Every structure is written in structure tokens, then in C-alpha cells.
């Protein structure tokens, strides 16, 4: 299957590492970017064709578009690709509103093409191993869980941190998909939510000396504390924040009647997994990371998508997953704290 990449930023090189490991089933043939300098550099580096964005949509030799543009462009690029009968793999989030998501989902179905979306970290070895342990019933019936991503933003190190504090950024839409996708894969769909969110800093001071601007106007909430109630009845606490001064330590824990299971950080493809030992009253390592570098696995979702299409076994659950995660995030984003649960609609 021939692949075209739209968006030639830093992450595109990481995707190429993974995609080039799977040349027996796919081939990256072209790239495009609104910044022609970026696409020119990328095309020369990887020895592929350089096209304009409009050209890549209508190129009959391209079967699938990998959408690596900024979040604000995800909907437009994916929609035009679907309208031109191209399959799409999009970086997260799949779009920025439920209405946009519905349009993408409808267009995908009408044009008989497929849209998958990141994150694909659940395809990595650590999550697969953790799922095996969970399914083995060693921790017993699941009674709860906890997931969190807590840090103090990206302005101290990121080369262009501004978009993290605009629509489509913030900890919910930027980091939330990793944790929400993992939870849905483990526990099934979410039925209701309750949440509190806040923007604690109106301006962010940029500490990275390589960035030309010195401050950022914050347009989105940057601190969320939420409860997610799954259709199974399990309730999980969920927290994402760019406002807290503490070392980054992503968490995904599932609690059972007999014990608890600590997954590797869903932000990564690999990592450590532990089970709680009741005898020693401590976490006990049951899986050690084979490769902690995301670059090694980036693109697993594209590979999975291509294989599913070739074998004609695309899962409806996989197709619906990024839209359900979008639905959860949009509901959390718009939640008005009044002590009640906000229902997640069953129909997208």
C-alpha cells in the first residue's frame, strides 16, 4: 500500500523509522507540507516525491494519507483525504469537536474508506503484556482505576510551545488521548463523566532560550480532575495537568479485588509493569522494558491499519475508538460542575 505523508515536522522523521521497518506491506512514496522548505528537506532525506498538499489529495498512486499536521488542521486534512477516497491515519486528536468527528465518521462510511488515529501506544509490547496479566484474572474482579499525566507544561524545553496552550492543545487534548485510549481498550466504553477544570496561569513564560517569543497567552484550561464511569460500572479517577510543579510521572493503575496492576506509562510503547504483592506490601516488577525509545515503535498504528485493510478484517471497535475518545474529551471540556454526571451519548 502506497503512503503519502502530510506534515513534515519533527514527528514525521520518527514515523519514518517505524514505517521503513515494514516495507514489505507499505511504501512511503510522497510528502507534502504547507511549508515547502520542510517538505523539500524531508523528501530529499527520505528519497520520496515532494508534492503540494492539493496534489497529494488527488494522486491516484497514493492509497493512504498519514496526517501529521498540527491539531488545528487534523479535521481539514483528514476530511479532504476521505473525500478523495484515501484511507487516513491521523495523529491525535482525530478532530477538535464532536461535530467535526461526526462529519469525519460519516464521510468515512459514505466513501467506503477507513480512518484510524493515534495514539497507537496500546499496540506496543508493554500494553500488550499488561493486558495479558489483566485478562489472567490475577488481580480479580476490577473495582476501580487511576490514570494521570501531571507536569508543569512544555515551555521550558519545547522548540515551539505556543500551540500547546491554544485550541486543540492543553493537557486534555494533547496528552489525554494516550490515557483515555488505554482505559477504553482495557475497560470498554465510558458512559458518564464528572469533572472540574481550570486555567491557573493566564500567561506562560517561555524558558527555552531557543524560542523567539518570551510568553504565551493561554487560551485553554490546563488542569483537569475528573471521574470516568464506564458502562461496566467501574469508576476511574483521571487527572491531566500542565500546572503542577512536580516531576513528570505518567500513571495508569487498575485495581482488583485481589491485587492491583501498575501499567507502563501509556505515553510510551514500552516500560515497566508491576503487580502489588500483598505479602511484602510492595509493587513487584513483572515486566521489564525492552526498548524505552518511542522512535522504535512509532508508526505501529499505520502498520496495523494496512494489515487490517489488506486482510479485510477492520474492527468496528477500532474505527470507533478515536471518536469515542474525542467524545469523552469534548464532554470533559464542556462540563459544568453541578454535582451531576454528564452522560456520554451511545450514538456518535
ZIJO-V71763 format. One record per residue. N is the residue number from 1. RES is the residue in one small letter. PSI is psi in degrees with one decimal (* if undefined). NEAR is the number of other C-alpha atoms within 10 Angstrom. D_CENTER is the distance of its C-alpha to the mean C-alpha in Angstrom with 1 decimal. Layout:
[[N & RES & PSI & NEAR & D_CENTER] [N & RES & PSI & NEAR & D_CENTER]]
This chain:
[[1 & x & 132.6 & 17 & 23.5] [2 & x & 133.1 & 16 & 23.4] [3 & x & 138.0 & 24 & 20.3] [4 & x & 135.0 & 27 & 20.2] [5 & x & 128.5 & 28 & 17.8] [6 & x & 120.0 & 26 & 17.6] [7 & x & 103.5 & 24 & 16.6] [8 & x & 37.7 & 24 & 18.4] [9 & x & -166.5 & 16 & 17.0] [10 & x & -36.8 & 11 & 16.5] [11 & x & -22.2 & 14 & 13.3] [12 & x & -36.5 & 20 & 15.3] [13 & x & -36.4 & 16 & 17.7] [14 & x & -40.4 & 16 & 15.2] [15 & x & -39.6 & 21 & 14.2] [16 & x & -32.2 & 18 & 17.9] [17 & x & -48.7 & 15 & 18.6] [18 & x & -41.6 & 20 & 16.7] [19 & x & -36.3 & 23 & 17.9] [20 & x & -16.5 & 14 & 21.4] [21 & x & -4.8 & 14 & 21.6] [22 & x & 41.0 & 14 & 21.5] [23 & x & -13.3 & 12 & 24.2] [24 & x & -18.7 & 8 & 26.0] [25 & x & -14.1 & 13 & 23.6] [26 & x & 159.0 & 19 & 22.1] [27 & x & 121.9 & 16 & 23.4] [28 & x & 117.4 & 22 & 21.9] [29 & x & -18.6 & 18 & 24.8] [30 & x & 160.2 & 25 & 24.0] [31 & x & 161.4 & 27 & 22.0] [32 & x & 151.8 & 25 & 22.2] [33 & x & 145.3 & 23 & 21.5] [34 & x & -29.5 & 14 & 23.2] [35 & x & 101.2 & 13 & 24.4] [36 & x & -25.9 & 15 & 26.8] [37 & x & -40.8 & 11 & 27.3] [38 & x & -44.9 & 16 & 23.8] [39 & x & -32.4 & 25 & 23.9] [40 & x & -44.9 & 18 & 27.4] [41 & x & -44.2 & 13 & 26.5] [42 & x & -42.6 & 24 & 23.6] [43 & x & -40.4 & 19 & 25.8] [44 & x & -40.8 & 11 & 28.6] [45 & x & -40.3 & 10 & 26.7] [46 & x & 5.4 & 15 & 25.2] [47 & x & 51.4 & 12 & 28.3] [48 & x & 168.6 & 17 & 26.7] [49 & x & 146.9 & 17 & 27.9] [50 & x & 120.7 & 22 & 27.1] [51 & x & 165.0 & 21 & 27.0] [52 & x & 164.6 & 16 & 26.6] [53 & x & -42.1 & 18 & 23.6] [54 & x & -36.5 & 14 & 26.1] [55 & x & -37.9 & 11 & 27.6] [56 & x & -27.9 & 23 & 24.4] [57 & x & -35.8 & 25 & 23.9] [58 & x & 4.9 & 15 & 27.4] [59 & x & 116.7 & 14 & 27.8] [60 & x & -14.9 & 12 & 29.0] [61 & x & -7.3 & 13 & 28.2] [62 & x & 126.2 & 20 & 24.4] [63 & x & -31.7 & 19 & 22.7] [64 & x & 133.3 & 27 & 19.0] [65 & x & 128.7 & 27 & 17.2] [66 & x & 113.4 & 28 & 14.1] [67 & x & 101.7 & 26 & 12.9] [68 & x & 28.7 & 23 & 12.1] [69 & x & 170.8 & 23 & 13.7] [70 & x & 156.0 & 15 & 13.0] [71 & x & -36.4 & 24 & 11.2] [72 & x & -17.1 & 16 & 14.8] [73 & x & -4.3 & 16 & 15.5] [74 & x & -47.2 & 21 & 12.7] [75 & x & -50.4 & 22 & 14.9] [76 & x & -47.1 & 13 & 18.1] [77 & x & -44.4 & 22 & 17.2] [78 & x & -41.1 & 27 & 15.6] [79 & x & -47.1 & 21 & 18.6] [80 & x & -34.1 & 16 & 21.2] [81 & x & -46.2 & 25 & 19.9] [82 & x & -40.3 & 25 & 20.1] [83 & x & -26.0 & 17 & 23.5] [84 & x & 21.1 & 16 & 24.7] [85 & x & 34.3 & 21 & 23.9] [86 & x & 137.8 & 28 & 21.1] [87 & x & 156.8 & 26 & 18.2] [88 & x & 134.3 & 27 & 14.8] [89 & x & 118.2 & 25 & 11.6] [90 & x & 142.2 & 27 & 9.4] [91 & x & 160.3 & 21 & 6.9] [92 & x & 153.4 & 27 & 4.5] [93 & x & 160.9 & 30 & 6.2] [94 & x & -30.7 & 28 & 8.6] [95 & x & -174.7 & 26 & 11.4] [96 & x & 0.0 & 22 & 12.9] [97 & x & 157.5 & 17 & 15.3] [98 & x & -38.4 & 18 & 16.3] [99 & x & -43.9 & 12 & 19.1] [100 & x & -42.2 & 18 & 17.1] [101 & x & -42.7 & 22 & 14.9] [102 & x & -40.8 & 16 & 18.2] [103 & x & -42.0 & 13 & 19.7] [104 & x & -45.2 & 23 & 17.0] [105 & x & -43.1 & 19 & 17.4] [106 & x & -44.5 & 13 & 21.1] [107 & x & -40.1 & 19 & 21.4] [108 & x & -48.0 & 23 & 19.5] [109 & x & -42.5 & 13 & 22.0] [110 & x & -36.1 & 12 & 25.0] [111 & x & 4.6 & 14 & 24.6] [112 & x & 42.8 & 12 & 24.0] [113 & x & 175.1 & 19 & 20.9] [114 & x & 145.6 & 20 & 17.4] [115 & x & 115.9 & 27 & 13.9] [116 & x & 163.4 & 24 & 10.9] [117 & x & 151.9 & 24 & 7.3] [118 & x & 160.7 & 20 & 4.4] [119 & x & 152.5 & 29 & 3.1] [120 & x & 16.4 & 25 & 6.8] [121 & x & -21.7 & 26 & 8.0] [122 & x & -11.2 & 26 & 9.8] [123 & x & -7.7 & 16 & 12.0] [124 & x & 165.4 & 19 & 13.2] [125 & x & -35.1 & 20 & 16.7] [126 & x & -45.3 & 27 & 16.2] [127 & x & -39.6 & 25 & 14.1] [128 & x & -42.7 & 15 & 16.6] [129 & x & -42.6 & 17 & 19.4] [130 & x & -38.6 & 23 & 18.5] [131 & x & -37.9 & 17 & 18.2] [132 & x & -46.3 & 11 & 21.7] [133 & x & -41.8 & 18 & 23.1] [134 & x & -42.8 & 21 & 21.9] [135 & x & -16.3 & 12 & 23.4] [136 & x & -7.4 & 10 & 26.5] [137 & x & 16.3 & 14 & 27.4] [138 & x & -30.8 & 15 & 28.5] [139 & x & -0.2 & 20 & 27.2] [140 & x & -167.9 & 15 & 28.7] [141 & x & 133.3 & 13 & 27.6] [142 & x & 129.8 & 20 & 24.4] [143 & x & -5.1 & 16 & 25.5] [144 & x & -177.2 & 19 & 22.5] [145 & x & 172.1 & 21 & 19.6] [146 & x & 134.2 & 19 & 18.0] [147 & x & 138.5 & 23 & 14.6] [148 & x & 148.5 & 24 & 14.3] [149 & x & 112.4 & 24 & 13.1] [150 & x & 124.7 & 22 & 16.3] [151 & x & -177.1 & 19 & 17.5] [152 & x & 54.3 & 15 & 19.6] [153 & x & -172.2 & 21 & 17.4] [154 & x & -0.5 & 18 & 17.2] [155 & x & -10.1 & 21 & 20.5] [156 & x & -15.3 & 15 & 22.4] [157 & x & -24.0 & 14 & 20.8] [158 & x & 140.0 & 15 & 18.5] [159 & x & -18.7 & 14 & 20.5] [160 & x & 74.7 & 15 & 19.4] [161 & x & -7.4 & 21 & 18.1] [162 & x & -43.6 & 19 & 19.3] [163 & x & -16.4 & 16 & 16.3] [164 & x & -16.8 & 24 & 14.5] [165 & x & 16.4 & 25 & 17.3] [166 & x & 176.0 & 17 & 17.4] [167 & x & 128.7 & 15 & 16.1] [168 & x & -11.2 & 23 & 12.4] [169 & x & -143.8 & 23 & 12.2] [170 & x & 164.5 & 25 & 13.2] [171 & x & -27.5 & 25 & 11.6] [172 & x & -52.6 & 28 & 10.5] [173 & x & -25.0 & 24 & 8.5] [174 & x & -50.5 & 16 & 7.5] [175 & x & -24.9 & 22 & 7.0] [176 & x & -40.9 & 27 & 7.3] [177 & x & -33.5 & 25 & 4.2] [178 & x & -47.2 & 24 & 4.6] [179 & x & -39.7 & 28 & 8.1] [180 & x & -40.3 & 28 & 8.5] [181 & x & -44.7 & 24 & 7.1] [182 & x & -43.6 & 24 & 9.5] [183 & x & -42.6 & 26 & 12.1] [184 & x & -39.0 & 15 & 12.3] [185 & x & -33.7 & 16 & 12.7] [186 & x & -40.2 & 16 & 15.3] [187 & x & -4.0 & 20 & 17.1] [188 & x & -172.0 & 16 & 16.7] [189 & x & 151.8 & 23 & 16.2] [190 & x & 138.1 & 26 & 16.7] [191 & x & -32.3 & 18 & 20.0] [192 & x & 155.8 & 21 & 20.7] [193 & x & 156.7 & 23 & 19.5] [194 & x & 137.5 & 21 & 21.5] [195 & x & 156.1 & 24 & 20.3] [196 & x & 136.6 & 17 & 21.7] [197 & x & 156.2 & 22 & 20.3] [198 & x & 153.6 & 13 & 22.1] [199 & x & 100.1 & 17 & 22.2] [200 & x & -15.6 & 13 & 24.4] [201 & x & 116.4 & 15 & 24.9] [202 & x & -25.4 & 13 & 25.9] [203 & x & 144.8 & 13 & 25.9] [204 & x & 129.5 & 18 & 24.2] [205 & x & 129.0 & 13 & 26.5] [206 & x & 117.4 & 22 & 25.1] [207 & x & -13.5 & 15 & 26.4] [208 & x & 114.3 & 17 & 25.3] [209 & x & -15.1 & 11 & 28.7] [210 & x & -12.1 & 11 & 27.2] [211 & x & 135.3 & 17 & 25.7] [212 & x & -31.4 & 10 & 28.4] [213 & x & 155.7 & 14 & 27.7] [214 & x & -18.8 & 12 & 28.6] [215 & x & 161.2 & 15 & 26.8] [216 & x & 131.1 & 18 & 24.1] [217 & x & 122.8 & 13 & 24.6] [218 & x & 126.1 & 20 & 21.9] [219 & x & -8.3 & 18 & 21.1] [220 & x & 159.1 & 20 & 18.4] [221 & x & 144.5 & 23 & 18.6] [222 & x & 11.7 & 25 & 17.4] [223 & x & 118.8 & 22 & 18.2] [224 & x & 131.8 & 25 & 17.2] [225 & x & 118.5 & 16 & 19.0] [226 & x & 161.6 & 18 & 18.4] [227 & x & 135.5 & 18 & 19.5] [228 & x & 123.5 & 26 & 17.8] [229 & x & 120.0 & 22 & 20.3] [230 & x & 159.1 & 20 & 19.5] [231 & x & -27.2 & 13 & 21.8] [232 & x & -14.2 & 12 & 23.2] [233 & x & -13.7 & 15 & 24.4] [234 & x & 137.3 & 16 & 22.4] [235 & x & 131.7 & 20 & 21.5] [236 & x & 135.0 & 23 & 18.8] [237 & x & 141.0 & 17 & 18.8] [238 & x & 124.1 & 22 & 15.6] [239 & x & 130.4 & 23 & 15.8] [240 & x & 136.8 & 26 & 13.8] [241 & x & 140.9 & 25 & 16.0] [242 & x & 15.0 & 24 & 16.9] [243 & x & -5.1 & 19 & 20.5] [244 & x & 130.1 & 15 & 21.7] [245 & x & 95.5 & 11 & 23.8] [246 & x & 159.0 & 9 & 23.0] [247 & x & 143.7 & 9 & 21.4] [248 & x & 128.7 & 13 & 17.7] [249 & x & 86.7 & 10 & 17.4] [250 & x & 142.1 & 18 & 14.2] [251 & x & 136.9 & 19 & 15.4] [252 & x & 108.2 & 20 & 14.9] [253 & x & 138.2 & 21 & 18.4] [254 & x & 129.7 & 22 & 19.8] [255 & x & 130.1 & 22 & 23.5] [256 & x & 174.1 & 18 & 26.1] [257 & x & -32.5 & 13 & 29.8] [258 & x & -27.8 & 15 & 30.9] [259 & x & -171.5 & 17 & 28.4] [260 & x & 151.6 & 24 & 24.9] [261 & x & 125.7 & 25 & 22.0] [262 & x & 113.0 & 22 & 19.9] [263 & x & 162.2 & 27 & 16.7] [264 & x & 157.9 & 25 & 15.4] [265 & x & 121.2 & 25 & 12.7] [266 & x & -10.7 & 29 & 9.3] [267 & x & -14.1 & 21 & 8.2] [268 & x & 161.7 & 24 & 10.6] [269 & x & -23.7 & 28 & 11.8] [270 & x & 169.6 & 29 & 15.2] [271 & x & -167.7 & 21 & 17.2] [272 & x & 144.3 & 18 & 19.9] [273 & x & 137.6 & 23 & 20.4] [274 & x & 150.4 & 20 & 23.4] [275 & x & 147.1 & 23 & 25.4] [276 & x & 122.7 & 19 & 27.8] [277 & x & 112.9 & 15 & 31.4] [278 & x & -22.0 & 12 & 33.8] [279 & x & -46.0 & 6 & 36.8] [280 & x & -12.4 & 8 & 35.8] [281 & x & 41.8 & 8 & 33.6] [282 & x & 161.1 & 11 & 31.0] [283 & x & 138.0 & 15 & 27.6] [284 & x & 122.5 & 15 & 28.4] [285 & x & 131.2 & 13 & 26.2] [286 & x & -4.8 & 15 & 25.7] [287 & x & 131.0 & 18 & 23.3] [288 & x & 135.8 & 14 & 23.3] [289 & x & 133.1 & 14 & 20.7] [290 & x & -37.2 & 12 & 21.7] [291 & x & 110.0 & 15 & 19.7] [292 & x & -1.6 & 15 & 17.6] [293 & x & 118.9 & 13 & 16.7] [294 & x & -34.2 & 17 & 13.2] [295 & x & -32.1 & 17 & 15.1] [296 & x & -32.4 & 18 & 16.9] [297 & x & -9.8 & 24 & 14.1] [298 & x & 132.3 & 25 & 11.9] [299 & x & 0.3 & 27 & 12.2] [300 & x & -36.6 & 22 & 12.5] [301 & x & -37.7 & 24 & 10.6] [302 & x & -43.8 & 25 & 13.2] [303 & x & -45.5 & 17 & 15.9] [304 & x & -40.5 & 15 & 15.2] [305 & x & -47.3 & 25 & 15.2] [306 & x & -45.0 & 22 & 18.4] [307 & x & -41.8 & 16 & 20.1] [308 & x & -41.5 & 13 & 19.4] [309 & x & -45.0 & 15 & 21.0] [310 & x & -37.3 & 12 & 23.8] [311 & x & 1.1 & 9 & 24.6] [312 & x & 42.9 & 9 & 24.4] [313 & x & 42.4 & 10 & 22.4] [314 & x & 127.3 & 16 & 19.2] [315 & x & 131.8 & 12 & 18.2] [316 & x & -32.9 & 8 & 18.2] [317 & x & -40.3 & 12 & 15.9] [318 & x & -37.6 & 14 & 13.2] [319 & x & -38.0 & 17 & 14.0] [320 & x & -22.4 & 15 & 13.8] [321 & x & -54.1 & 20 & 10.7] [322 & x & -28.0 & 25 & 8.2] [323 & x & -34.4 & 24 & 11.4] [324 & x & -41.4 & 24 & 12.2] [325 & x & -42.2 & 24 & 9.1] [326 & x & -43.6 & 25 & 10.1] [327 & x & -44.2 & 23 & 13.6] [328 & x & -48.7 & 24 & 13.1] [329 & x & -43.3 & 22 & 11.7] [330 & x & -35.3 & 17 & 14.5] [331 & x & -42.3 & 21 & 17.0] [332 & x & -40.4 & 24 & 16.3] [333 & x & -37.1 & 17 & 16.6] [334 & x & 3.3 & 12 & 19.9] [335 & x & 132.6 & 18 & 21.3] [336 & x & 108.5 & 15 & 24.9] [337 & x & 111.2 & 12 & 25.9] [338 & x & 15.9 & 10 & 29.1] [339 & x & 0.2 & 8 & 29.0] [340 & x & 164.3 & 12 & 27.9] [341 & x & 145.0 & 17 & 24.9] [342 & x & 124.5 & 20 & 22.9] [343 & x & 142.8 & 14 & 22.5] [344 & x & 125.4 & 20 & 19.4] [345 & x & 143.7 & 13 & 21.0] [346 & x & -28.6 & 10 & 21.3] [347 & x & 132.2 & 6 & 21.6] [348 & x & * & 14 & 18.9]]
